[in-house]
């Protein structure tokens, strides 16, 4: 038996992966990547919209975390290289 086998039916692809090939966390990460790529393929958007979304996500993240980060930076010892 090979480490990965693929069977096809009229409406499905059946993938079998030998457990010796990858551990559970690696398999979950692989499956999550596959799921996200499938969702991304279904999106009806263009590169400009995705870049705008990326900028919005970064701005929201910074707004949420900037006080904490600035506080940590303020407490760096003065002889710590930057």
N, C-alpha and C positions, 0 to 999 in steps of 0.2 A: 504494500500500500504506500502511495506517495504521501508526502507531508501535506499537500493541498490537492483536493480533487474538486472538479466542477462538473455538475450534472445540469442539464437543461430539460425543462418540461415546457409544454406550450405556454405557460404563464409565469414560470419562475426559473431563477437560477438557484441551484442548491450548491452551496460551498461547504466543504468539509475541511477543517484544519486540524491536523494532529496536535494534540496538547503538548507534545514534546517540542513542537516548533516554537511556541511562544507561551509565556505565562499569562495568567488572567489579566493583570494590569495592562500588559502590552496589547492583548486582544481587545480589551475595552477601549483603549486609546485608538487602535486601528478602526474599530467599529464606529466610534464617535467621529473620527475623521471622515469615514465613508458617509455617515449620516449627514454631516455638515456639508460635504461636497454635493450630495444629492439635493439638499435644501437650496444650496446656492444655485444649482442648475435650474431649479424651478423658479427662481426669482426673476421678475421681469424688470430689470434695471440696467443702467449703463454705468460706465466707469466714473463719470462725473458725480452721479448720485452716490456711488459707493465711497468716493473720496470725501464728499460732503458728510456722509454718515460717519466716516472714520474721524474726521475733524470734530464732529459733534460729540462722539464718544470720548475722545481725548480731552475735550474742553470740560465735559461733565465730570470725568475722572479727576482732572486737576482741581476743579471747583470743590469737589468732595474731599480731596486729600491734601490740598495745599497748606492748610494751617498746621497739620501734623508734620508735614515735611519741613516747613519753615521752622517749626519749633525744634525739630531734631538738628537742623543746620545751625540754629542759634546756639545750641549747647555743645558744638564741637570745640574742643580745646584749641586755643589760638596757635599752637605749634603743629597742629595736624595739617599735613599737606592737602591742598584742595585740587 
